[in-house]
Amino acid sequence: MVNRNPLNRRKFLKSAGVIGSSVLLSPRFAFAGEPQTDRKVKIGVIGGRFGAGFYFHEHPNCVVEAVSDLRKDRRDHLMQVYNCKKSYESLEVLLKDPKVEAVFIATPAPDHAAHTLASLKAGKHVLCAVPVAWSLEDCEKLKDAVKQSGLTYMMAETSTFHQIVISAQKLFREGKFGEIFRVEADYHHPGLEVLFFENGKPTWRHGLPPMMYPTHCTSYHIAVTGERFTKVSCIGWGDASDALVGNPYDNPFWNETALFKTDKGNTSRISVCWKGALMGTERGEWHGTKMSLYGKDPNGLEETMVNASEELGKDDAGFQFKQAEISNYEQKNWWDTDMLPKPLRHKSGHDGSHTFITHEFIDAIIKNRKPLVDIHEAIAYTAPGLVAHQSALKGGEWMDIPNFDL
């Protein structure tokens, strides 16, 4: 197993100073006032569905140079969204455009590794939708390719920039949690089978193993504490449904629930489910020795803060326990602060994350720095789920998760 880089994310989180309530991790996020440079990053957007939901055309340091999709209707839609007059029928052709210096890859997940490798080879900076790759072998290839290229790579994980996650990062840095000993995260998307087929043909989502799409959950833990998952035991559930028959993954499961151990000996319980009597949600909880924070469930619980207390109470059986102090947590709209350029201070998709992803990628290129979700973070979010699915296929066997950090 490879040793961790001594300048790891956990040390960075602790060392980064706080300047006012509007700063996330370091002063680089405070984009107050006018742009510091007039440079324009010329980006190409590939993928007319997810790719159309971002704001490169609003960023003061970016211009959409070209767009691409295999379908003309989606290319036309991208051109309209980004006020772009140039489109290509494929990524391969777009990469030949010398004016394009960066790309946003919003193509189907099985293509992410190949499309990222091709883009890096063509000398383009890369922002890619989740997950980073579909196999551990491709994770290794991508890590090496990014290092050798010297280019900027970022994974567009939305949960990292959810408003409650930004708050949790700030509270963690300030020591309010004490020690976070457990994190829970759920990504429940019942009804996913409607995306299994399109025009009578199977899509890449047909039979998708839930834990092969783990980043909306793993990010809740890793983006806040910087820990790495080292071991996993995962249980899957399936019902022999005809909808899963013939899927390319040979996956028998609709739902998977995993217990992870971290490099600090802490735990993370993650549930990714496609079927059942579930409230569709994407949320997390951080449990600490001093304080805990519960993310809002779209269909139930509001944001809630729980503080430890020495006050004693009794349960309904008469047993004594320490009563925690429970209160509503007033969630700040971080997108409406100087963490973003003025044109991007508005609501956006996935709980305000799309404007943050837009800015983080462009700003990382402009300032020649690593983005928050660089290749190492992207793999740390992704690889644990790939191993978790293998554990589920083996009935929950505990398995080691390789460490891809240098």
C-alpha positions in Angstrom: 0.0 0.0 0.0 1.3 3.4 -0.9 2.1 5.9 1.9 0.0 9.0 2.2 1.4 12.3 1.1 2.5 14.2 4.3 0.8 17.3 3.0 -2.5 15.6 3.0 -6.0 17.1 3.0 -6.5 16.6 6.7 -3.4 18.7 7.5 -4.5 21.3 4.9 -7.9 21.6 6.5 -6.4 22.2 9.9 -3.7 24.7 8.7 -5.9 26.8 6.3 -6.8 30.0 8.0 -10.3 31.4 8.4 -11.0 35.0 7.4 -14.6 35.8 8.2 -17.6 33.6 8.0 -17.7 33.6 4.2 -14.4 31.8 3.7 -14.5 28.1 3.2 -11.1 26.6 3.5 -8.6 29.3 2.6 -8.5 32.9 1.4 -8.4 31.6 -2.2 -12.2 31.2 -2.1 -12.9 34.9 -1.3 -13.4 36.3 -4.7 -14.6 39.7 -3.4 -14.8 42.6 -5.9 -13.6 42.6 -9.4 -11.7 39.7 -11.1 -7.9 39.8 -10.4 -7.1 39.0 -14.0 -8.7 39.5 -17.4 -7.5 36.1 -18.6 -10.3 33.9 -20.2 -10.1 30.2 -20.0 -11.5 28.8 -23.3 -13.4 25.6 -22.4 -15.2 22.9 -24.4 -18.3 21.3 -23.0 -19.0 17.7 -23.9 -22.3 16.1 -23.1 -25.6 17.8 -23.7 -27.5 16.6 -20.6 -25.6 17.2 -17.4 -23.2 19.4 -19.3 -25.9 22.0 -19.9 -26.3 22.7 -16.2 -23.3 24.8 -15.4 -22.3 28.4 -15.7 -19.0 28.8 -17.6 -20.6 31.5 -19.7 -21.2 33.6 -16.5 -17.7 33.3 -15.0 -15.6 36.4 -15.6 -12.6 34.4 -16.4 -14.1 31.8 -18.8 -15.6 31.6 -22.3 -17.2 28.5 -23.9 -15.2 28.1 -27.1 -17.0 24.9 -28.3 -19.5 22.2 -27.4 -20.0 18.6 -28.4 -22.5 15.8 -28.3 -23.2 12.8 -30.5 -26.8 14.1 -31.0 -27.4 17.3 -32.9 -30.4 18.4 -30.8 -28.2 18.3 -27.7 -25.4 20.1 -29.5 -27.9 22.8 -30.4 -29.1 23.0 -26.8 -25.5 23.4 -25.5 -24.9 26.2 -28.0 -28.0 28.0 -26.9 -27.2 27.6 -23.2 -23.6 28.8 -23.4 -24.1 31.3 -26.2 -21.5 29.4 -28.3 -21.4 29.3 -32.1 -19.0 26.3 -32.5 -20.0 22.7 -32.1 -18.4 19.3 -32.9 -20.0 15.9 -33.5 -17.5 14.1 -31.1 -15.0 14.7 -28.4 -12.3 13.3 -30.7 -12.9 16.2 -33.1 -13.3 18.8 -30.4 -9.9 17.9 -28.9 -8.2 18.9 -32.2 -9.3 22.5 -31.7 -6.2 24.4 -30.6 -8.3 27.2 -29.1 -9.9 24.8 -26.5 -7.6 24.7 -23.5 -9.9 22.9 -21.0 -12.9 20.5 -21.3 -15.8 19.6 -19.2 -16.6 15.9 -19.7 -20.2 15.2 -19.0 -20.4 11.9 -20.9 -21.7 8.5 -19.7 -19.8 7.2 -16.6 -18.3 4.2 -18.4 -16.5 6.6 -20.8 -15.0 8.9 -18.2 -11.6 7.3 -17.9 -11.0 7.0 -21.6 -12.3 10.5 -22.3 -10.1 12.0 -19.6 -7.0 10.1 -20.8 -7.7 11.3 -24.4 -8.2 14.9 -23.2 -5.0 14.9 -21.1 -3.1 13.5 -24.0 -4.4 16.3 -26.2 -3.1 18.8 -23.7 -6.4 19.9 -22.2 -7.3 20.6 -18.5 -10.1 18.3 -17.4 -13.3 18.7 -15.4 -15.1 15.4 -15.4 -18.5 14.3 -14.0 -18.6 11.5 -11.4 -17.2 8.9 -10.9 -13.6 9.3 -11.9 -13.4 5.8 -13.3 -15.1 2.4 -13.5 -12.2 0.2 -12.2 -9.3 0.3 -9.9 -7.0 -0.2 -12.8 -8.3 2.9 -14.5 -7.9 4.9 -11.3 -4.2 4.0 -11.4 -3.9 5.0 -15.0 -5.6 8.3 -14.5 -3.5 9.1 -11.4 -0.3 8.6 -13.5 -1.6 10.4 -16.5 -2.6 13.5 -14.5 0.8 13.6 -12.8 2.7 13.2 -16.1 0.7 15.8 -17.9 1.1 18.6 -15.3 -2.5 19.7 -16.2 -5.4 20.5 -13.9 -7.8 17.6 -13.3 -11.0 18.0 -11.2 -14.0 15.8 -10.6 -17.4 17.5 -10.5 -18.7 16.0 -7.3 -21.7 18.0 -6.3 -22.0 16.8 -2.7 -18.6 18.4 -1.8 -20.2 21.8 -2.5 -23.6 21.2 -0.9 -24.3 24.1 1.5 -24.4 21.9 4.6 -21.1 20.2 3.6 -19.5 23.7 3.3 -20.8 24.4 6.8 -19.5 21.1 8.1 -16.1 21.8 6.7 -16.0 25.2 8.4 -17.2 23.7 11.7 -14.7 20.9 11.5 -11.8 23.4 10.9 -12.9 25.4 13.9 -12.9 22.3 16.1 -16.6 22.5 16.9 -17.2 18.7 16.4 -14.4 17.6 18.7 -13.5 14.3 17.1 -15.8 13.1 14.3 -16.0 9.4 15.0 -18.8 8.5 12.5 -20.4 9.8 9.4 -23.5 8.5 7.7 -24.6 9.3 4.2 -27.5 8.2 2.0 -28.1 8.5 -1.7 -31.6 7.1 -2.4 -32.9 7.3 -6.0 -35.9 5.0 -6.2 -37.2 4.6 -9.7 -33.8 4.6 -11.4 -35.0 1.8 -13.7 -36.8 4.3 -15.8 -33.3 5.3 -17.0 -32.3 1.7 -17.8 -33.5 1.9 -21.4 -33.9 4.7 -24.0 -35.6 4.2 -27.3 -35.7 0.5 -26.6 -32.0 0.2 -26.1 -30.2 -0.3 -22.8 -28.2 2.6 -21.3 -25.1 2.5 -19.2 -27.4 2.7 -16.1 -29.0 -0.7 -16.8 -28.4 -2.7 -13.7 -25.8 -0.2 -12.4 -24.4 -1.5 -9.1 -25.2 1.2 -6.5 -21.7 1.2 -5.0 -20.1 1.8 -8.4 -21.7 5.3 -8.1 -20.7 6.1 -4.5 -19.2 9.6 -4.6 -22.4 11.4 -3.6 -22.0 9.7 -0.2 -18.2 9.1 0.3 -17.7 12.8 -0.2 -19.7 13.7 2.9 -16.9 12.1 5.0 -13.8 12.7 3.0 -14.5 16.3 1.9 -14.9 17.3 5.6 -12.2 15.3 7.5 -9.7 14.4 4.8 -9.7 10.7 6.0 -9.2 7.8 3.7 -11.3 4.6 3.7 -9.2 1.6 4.3 -11.6 -1.4 4.8 -15.2 -2.2 3.8 -17.9 -4.7 4.4 -21.0 -4.3 2.2 -24.3 -6.0 1.9 -26.4 -5.9 -1.2 -30.2 -6.5 -1.7 -31.9 -7.7 -4.8 -35.2 -9.4 -5.7 -34.4 -11.3 -8.9 -36.3 -8.7 -10.9 -36.5 -9.1 -14.6 -35.4 -5.5 -14.9 -31.9 -6.6 -13.8 -31.6 -9.5 -16.2 -28.9 -9.2 -18.8 -27.3 -6.1 -17.3 -23.6 -5.6 -18.4 -22.4 -5.6 -14.8 -23.9 -9.0 -13.9 -25.2 -7.1 -10.9 -28.0 -8.7 -8.8 -28.5 -5.8 -6.4 -30.9 -2.8 -6.3 -29.5 -1.5 -3.1 -26.2 -1.7 -1.3 -25.2 -0.6 2.3 -21.6 -0.5 3.3 -19.6 0.0 6.5 -16.2 1.6 6.0 -13.2 1.9 8.3 -11.0 5.0 7.9 -7.2 5.5 8.3 -8.0 7.1 11.7 -10.0 4.1 12.9 -13.4 5.9 12.4 -16.5 4.6 10.6 -18.7 5.6 7.8 -22.0 4.0 7.0 -23.1 4.6 3.4 -26.3 3.5 1.7 -27.0 3.8 -2.0 -30.4 2.5 -3.1 -32.3 2.4 -6.4 -35.5 0.7 -5.3 -37.9 0.5 -2.3 -40.3 2.6 -0.2 -37.7 5.4 0.1 -37.8 9.1 0.3 -35.5 10.3 -2.5 -32.6 12.0 -0.8 -28.9 12.9 -0.8 -27.9 13.8 2.7 -25.4 13.1 5.5 -24.8 13.3 9.2 -21.5 14.0 11.1 -21.3 12.6 14.6 -18.7 14.1 16.9 -17.7 14.0 20.5 -18.7 17.6 21.2 -21.3 18.2 18.5 -23.2 16.5 15.7 -24.7 17.9 12.5 -27.6 16.5 10.6 -28.2 17.5 7.0 -31.7 18.3 5.9 -33.8 15.5 4.4 -35.9 17.0 1.5 -38.9 15.1 2.8 -38.5 15.4 6.6 -35.8 16.4 9.1 -34.6 20.0 8.9 -30.9 20.9 9.4 -30.3 20.0 13.1 -27.4 20.6 15.5 -26.9 18.3 18.5 -24.5 19.4 21.3 -23.2 17.2 24.0 -24.4 18.0 27.5 -23.7 16.9 31.1 -27.4 17.3 32.0 -28.9 14.0 33.1 -32.3 12.7 32.1 -34.2 9.4 32.0 -35.6 7.3 29.1 -39.1 5.8 29.1 -37.7 2.7 30.9 -36.3 4.8 33.7 -32.6 4.5 32.7 -30.4 7.6 33.2 -28.6 9.2 30.3 -27.0 12.4 29.3 -29.4 14.7 27.5 -28.1 16.3 24.4 -29.0 19.8 23.4 -30.9 19.7 20.2 -31.6 22.8 18.1 -32.3 23.8 14.5 -29.3 24.7 12.5 -29.7 27.9 10.4 -28.1 26.9 7.1 -26.3 29.8 5.4 -26.6 30.1 1.6 -22.9 30.1 0.8 -23.5 30.7 -2.8 -24.7 34.2 -1.9 -21.4 35.2 -0.4 -18.0 36.4 -1.7 -16.9 32.8 -2.0 -18.0 33.2 -5.6 -17.6 35.9 -8.3 -20.6 38.2 -8.3 -22.2 36.8 -11.5 -22.3 33.3 -9.9 -24.0 34.3 -6.7 -27.3 32.6 -7.4 -29.0 29.3 -6.8 -27.9 26.4 -9.0 -28.3 22.7 -9.4 -27.6 20.1 -6.7 -28.1 22.4 -3.7 -26.1 25.3 -5.1 -23.1 23.2 -6.1 -22.9 23.9 -9.8 -21.7 27.5 -9.5 -19.1 26.4 -7.0 -17.8 23.6 -9.3 -17.7 26.1 -12.2 -15.6 28.6 -10.1 -13.4 26.0 -8.5 -12.2 24.6 -11.8 -11.7 27.9 -13.6 -10.0 29.5 -10.6 -7.7 26.5 -10.2 -6.5 26.9 -13.8 -6.1 30.6 -13.5 -4.1 30.4 -10.3 -2.2 27.2 -11.3 -3.3 25.4 -8.1 -4.9 22.1 -7.2 -8.7 22.1 -7.1 -10.5 20.8 -4.0 -11.5 17.5 -5.8 -8.2 16.8 -7.6 -7.3 13.4 -8.9 -6.4 12.0 -5.5 -9.6 13.2 -3.9 -11.6 11.9 -6.9 -10.1 8.4 -6.5 -10.5 8.5 -2.7 -14.2 9.2 -3.3 -14.6 6.5 -6.0 -12.4 3.5 -5.2 -14.0 2.6 -1.9 -17.3 2.0 -3.7 -15.7 -0.2 -6.3 -14.3 -2.4 -3.6 -17.6 -2.3 -1.6 -19.5 -3.8 -4.5 -17.0 -6.7 -4.7 -17.6 -7.2 -0.9 -21.3 -7.3 -1.5 -20.9 -10.0 -4.2 -18.9 -12.0 -1.6 -21.7 -11.7 1.0 -20.2 -8.8 3.0 -16.6 -10.1 3.3 -14.3 -7.5 4.8 -11.9 -6.2 2.1 -9.0 -3.9 1.9 -9.2 -0.6 -0.1 -6.0 0.4 -1.9 -4.6 3.8 -1.2 -3.8 5.7 -4.4 -2.2 8.7 -2.7 1.5 9.4 -3.4 
